[in-house]
């Protein structure tokens, strides 16, 4: 077949209809390095997160209709924000939490992603195993990672609260609603959050001078110093608990009801059908999402 006038081939070029087809394009990099920007990425563009242990929490508390008859005690250690690029939520949550682990060097999220890929914990950035995420944390940050099974209530509740009050991070898988808060979708919206703070609602007349009241929000108290310990007697007066959480689709802290997060965490049982049919490979542990995520919480120290 000769090239026709006006074609993109030089005159005299012969094109065989039986010519060998061109080689296939090279395999794409993992999907979290490519692709169009998601809405949450566009929303975060050009914005700077609020920094500090209490500043953003105070805004959240002001906008929340909290009980006026309670004393509110806030513990939080600031962690930085990072917007995930694809299904990296667990890896990004680990990176954020890692800033409370007293490393003698800065760890990049690229390091976390590379090691997760090398160890075959992930294919696209996903982390459907709390045990694998805990092992990854130990390898990257040279820390101790304990995995709780069976949910966040009972004796686990005191353990988690005490851990956060000690200034240590917690990683929790949950189903993410459209506003990034916990919901119940049976695991179809499985996501990871890093928890760095806790807000306790106490039934008591007063607090000891180990705690100082916020000048702008009556009834809100903080530890008076970095060395203020958590008195166990306070547990007898706790009637409401909220957690300060960050996750990879927003630069902002969010304030979540403890019970609501527990319920979302406990019902993670199914792999998302949409992901199951998107043609990509995901690494899911034996026993599925139920085995890997349901009722699991990772404590780092």
N, C-alpha and C positions, 0 to 999 in steps of 0.2 A: 504494500500500500504506500504510494508516494505521498509526501506532504503536500497539502493543498495550499493555494495562495491565501495569504493572510494568516496561516497557522503560525504557531510559535516555534516551529522547527525550520531549520535552514532548507532552502530548495535542494531537492535531490535526496533528502533524507528518506530512508525506507523504514517504515514502522511495521513490524510483524505482529499480526494479531495473535501469534503463538509465542510471542516473546516471554521470557521468564519474568514472573511478577516481581516487583520490587520487594526487598526484604521488609519484614514488619518493622514498625517503629520500635525504638527501645522501650523497655518496660518503664512505666512511670515510677517516680519516687513514691514512697508511702503517701497516702492521700492527705495526711495532715500537713504536708509541706506544700501542697498545691491546691488549686481550686479557687472558685470565687469566694469572696468574703461573705461570711454569714452576717445576719442582722446584728447579732451581739458584738461582732468585731467592728462593724461600722458605727454602732452606738458608742463604743469605747474610744474610737479614733480621736486623737487630739486632746483627750481628757487626762487629767492627772488625779490619781487617787488621794483621798484625804489620809494624812499620816498621823501617828500618835496613838497611844493606848486608849484614850477616852474620848477624843474629839468627835469621831463619827458615831460612836456609841451614844453619845449624848443627844445627837440629832435624832437618832432612831428612837430613843427613849421619849424624847419630847413629842414625837409624832405618834407614839403608841398610847393607847388609853389604858395605862397601867393602874392598878388599884391604889387609891390614895391612902388607904388604911394600913398599908404595908411599908416597912422599911426596905429599900432596895439596895443591895450590896453588889457592886460590880468589880469583877476581876478580869483583866484582859492584858495580853501581851501582843502588841501590834505585829502583824505579818504583812509582807508586801503583796500587791496584786499582780496577776499576770493573766492575760487573755489567751485562752487555748486556741490552737490552730488545728481544728479537726477534733476527733474524739480522744483528746489527750487529758481528759478531766482528772483521772487518778494521778497521772504523772505531774500535772501542774499543781494539784493539791499537795502532793508530796514535796514539790519544790518550794511552795509557799510555807508549808509547815517546817521545812528544813531550816529556816532562818531562826528558829528557836532552839536549835540543837548545838549551839556553841562550836561550830566548825571553825578551824583555824584558816580556812580559805573559802572563797566564794565558789559555790557549785552552780553551774549553768543548767538550764532546763534541757539543753542539747545533750549534756552529759547523762542526765537522767533518762532521756529518750533512747540514746544510743545503747546504754547498758540494758535497758528493758528489751530492746530489739535483739541484742546479742544473746541474751539469756532466753530468748523466745517466750518471754512473758506476754508479748504483744505483737500484733501484726500491723495495725493501723494507728496505734496509740492507745487503744482500749485497755482497760484493766478489769477483768471480770473475776479476779481472784484476790481476796484480801490477804491471803497467805503469801502470794507472790509479791504483792505490794509491800508487805512487811519485810520480806527477804530483800527486796530491792532497796528499801530504806536502810537496812543494816549494811548492805554492800556499799551504797553511795555515801552515807553519812557516818558510818562506823558507830552506829547507835544501837540501842536495844529497842526492838519493836515487839510489842505483845498484842496478840489477836484475841479479842473477846468474842465468844460465840454465845448465841441465845438472846441477843437483844440488849437494850440499854437500861432496863429496869431492874428492880431488886437490888442485890448487892453490887451489881455492875454500875448502878446509878451513882452510888457514893464513890466508887473507884474512879469513874470518869470525871465527876465534879472535882474530886481532890486532885486529880492529875492536872486538870486545867488550872485550878487555883495555884498549883505549884509552878505555873508558867510554862507548862509543857503542852504540845499540840496533840490533837486527836484527828484521825481521818475516818470519815463516816460515809459509806455508800447509801444512796437513797434514790427515790424516784423524783425527778425534777419537773416541777410545774412550769407553765409558760413564763412565770415571773421568777423562776429559779428557786422557789421555795419548795419544801417537801410536799409531795402528794402521794397518791396510791394508784399506780398503774400496773401493778403486778410485775414490775421489773422492766417494762417496756421503755421506760424513760430513765433507766439506771444512770447515775451520775455520782461524782465524788465531791465532798466538801472537806475543807480544813477548818477545824474548830480551834479558836485561840482564846475564847473568853466565855464567861458565864455570868448571868445576872440572876441573883437570888432574891425572891420576895419573901420577907421574914415577918412573922407575927411577933412583934416585941415592942416594948415601950421605948427602948433606947439601945444604942450600941456603945461599946467601950471606946475609950479615947484612942484605941489602935486604929480606928476608922475615922475619916474626915468627911464631912458633908459637902456636897457640891454647892458652890455659891449661887449657881443659876437654877438648879433643879432641887427644890426641897424634897427631902426624903431619899435622895440618892447619895450613897456613900461609897468611898474607895478605901483601900488600905492606906494608912497614913505614911507608910514607908515601904521600901522594897523588901524589908526583912519581916514585915508583919506576917505572922503565921495564921493558918486557918483553924480557929478553935472548933473542936468537934462538937461542942454543945450547940453550935448554931444549927446543926442538922435537925435538932428537935423543933426548930422554929420555921423551917423552910416549908412554904406552902405553894410557891410557884417558881419555876425554873425556865429561863431562856438561855439560848446559846448564841454566841457571836460567831458567824460563819462567813467564810469566803469560798468561792468556787470560780472555775475558769471562764465563766461567761459574763462576768461583771467585775468592774474595778471596786465595787462597793462592798462593805460589810452588810450583812443582813442579820436580823434578830429573829430567831426561830424558837417556837415553843418546844421544849424538850420532849414532851409527850408526842407531839406531832412528828418529830424527826424519828423517834423510836418506832412509831407505827409504820412510817414509810420504810425504814430500814428493815423491819421484820418481814415485810410482804414482798421482798424482791425474790421472785420465783421463776420468772420466764424470760427467755431471750426475746428481744423485740422482733416480731415477724417482718417488719420493714427491713431491718438489718439482715435478717436471714435470707432475704431475696434480693439484696442489692448487688450481688455478684462479687463482693469483697470477702476476704478471708479474715476471720476473727478467732482469737484464741480464747476458748472457754474451757474451764477445768472439767474433769470428770464429775458428773453429778450436776452439771449445768450451773445456771445462775444461782439456784437455791444453795448449792454446795459452796459456791465461791463468794457470795455476797450476803445472803439472807441472814440477818441477825449478827453480822460481823462488824466489829469496830477495831481500828488499829490505834494503839497508844504508843507514842514515840518518846524516848528519853535517852 
